[in-house]
Amino acid sequence: MVCSAHAIAQGLAEDGGLFMPQEFARLSMTEICAMRELPYGERAITVLSRFLTDFTDAELKECVTAAYGKDKFNGFPVPLRQVKNNVDVLELWHGPTSAFKDMALQILPLLLTKAVKKTGEQMKLVILVATSGDTGKAALAGFSDIPGTEVIVFYPEEGVSDIQKRQMITQQGQNVHVIAVKGNFDDAQTGVKELFGDKNLALELKEHNCSFSSANSINWGRLVPQMVYYFSAYADAVKAGRIKAGDLINFSVPTGNFGDILAGFFAKIMGLPVNKFICASNSNKVLTDFINTGTYDKRREFYKTISPSMDILVSSNLERLLYVETENNSGQVAQWMNQLNETGVYNVGKNLQSKILQDFFGTWVDEFETKETIGNVYRDEKYLMDPHTAVAWRAMEKYKLLTSDYTYCIVLSTASPFKFSNSVLEAIKPKEDFSNISTFSALNRLAEISGLTVPPQMAELENLPVLHEEVIEKTELESTVKKILGI
Ligand SMILES: *Cc1c(COP(=O)(O)O)cnc(C)c1O
């Protein structure tokens, strides 16, 4: 057993597995409802303190104040918008990079540097990140100029949006490195996983007083802050009179690596009254198939979609769900993960699959439906959403049609519509041709049409100098890291 500080500092366990808590604390309905009257930072401490038991309240307070304060989030960090009868949208993108990963990555560097001090390590932490777009920028923004850290981000050259790329390659900071990899997200992620698992490389790093750490969604320190907003949203739904305390509700979550939705499931284990989590995928529907058949099969075509942060064939955090559902049978889970590595497929059997179906509903949404949904919701509800959010919205509609379960549902909104302006424009003005419009004209055009303001940190991107231009082959990750660290 290791303490939470150690799990956060190290990222991945020695044997390549993921860290899990020994047990989940429970929050009572009284405690959940008490959040109604608290600012977000205090709501966060309620949850964080149950897991990060080796952090003092004063330390947690320092972290949440710096992470979720006014200079980072303009106003309440996670507003719940009433969009339609019985459907609300939880906007998770009011942070510095306009995507939901800020919710975890603004606080992770602060937890991490405190955690390292606790474990007594004097090493420089080398944060390695493989990104499908949003994680990269959020990690860069979170770690930029944090003493004792070096952050290296690998992104698939062709797998991120123009804005996402622009956000990363203009990142300032003495300790930040951004590198394009020829290949898709899974190539980048597999490469980074190999570096983490390389014992010889770890020794070499140690000789140079460095140690790898992860800011990817497999880091336990990312999941805990993500549980907070599920409780927060529930408390706000009660406060707004949308539900009564104790009512069961549904969440629809646009899913890629299975981190966001898993945090919700953990909140349920802690006592949040949830009926179903709708696991919404885009055309890369490996999770839909898994939930509906019990077979996880990554041997399939990889699609580049207009919701690129969900273009994933290996959902790393699913391993944690399997661990919980097998009642902590880590041997069995390791066996499946080995099968996945070696053959690209595993099957969990009917019993386990039906357990998963008690909590999750899996469905997927294609490119046409995604755009149609952005257009429909904008026209009918006057609400503008990005393609990731639209996938979750449409999945919620499919769920209702199929099950006739009309329970109050919260759709998680994971990115600002401005982050994907071109696709959003095409969706709300299908008769106009936007194929030649530049990214920045698209931002302004979207603002004009919708009457909304471009987030300032996105508007300024056009004039920031490009600081990172390196492109490498997928075989060159190790040599690149060594070069950066001077070893
Ligand atoms: C990362 C991301 C997702 C997927 O979240 P997971 O935790 O990987 O399932 C969805 N939408 C956006 C905008 C993201 O950045």
PDBQT file of the ligand as one rigid body, heavy atoms in Angstrom, charges set to zero:
ROOT
HETATM    1  C1  LIG A 501     -10.638  14.817 -22.745  1.00  0.00    +0.000 C 
HETATM    2  C2  LIG A 501     -11.930  15.265 -23.282  1.00  0.00    +0.000 A 
HETATM    3  C3  LIG A 501     -13.037  14.407 -23.331  1.00  0.00    +0.000 A 
HETATM    4  C4  LIG A 501     -12.966  12.958 -22.880  1.00  0.00    +0.000 C 
HETATM    5  O1  LIG A 501     -12.757  12.831 -21.496  1.00  0.00    +0.000 OA
HETATM    6  P1  LIG A 501     -12.187  11.446 -20.911  1.00  0.00    +0.000 P 
HETATM    7  O2  LIG A 501     -11.930  11.711 -19.482  1.00  0.00    +0.000 OA
HETATM    8  O3  LIG A 501     -10.916  11.178 -21.671  1.00  0.00    +0.000 OA
HETATM    9  O4  LIG A 501     -13.215  10.401 -21.156  1.00  0.00    +0.000 OA
HETATM   10  C5  LIG A 501     -14.228  14.913 -23.825  1.00  0.00    +0.000 A 
HETATM   11  N1  LIG A 501     -14.320  16.174 -24.281  1.00  0.00    +0.000 NA
HETATM   12  C6  LIG A 501     -13.280  17.023 -24.264  1.00  0.00    +0.000 A 
HETATM   13  C7  LIG A 501     -13.453  18.391 -24.810  1.00  0.00    +0.000 C 
HETATM   14  C8  LIG A 501     -12.054  16.603 -23.754  1.00  0.00    +0.000 A 
HETATM   15  O5  LIG A 501     -11.030  17.462 -23.736  1.00  0.00    +0.000 OA
ENDROOT
TORSDOF 0
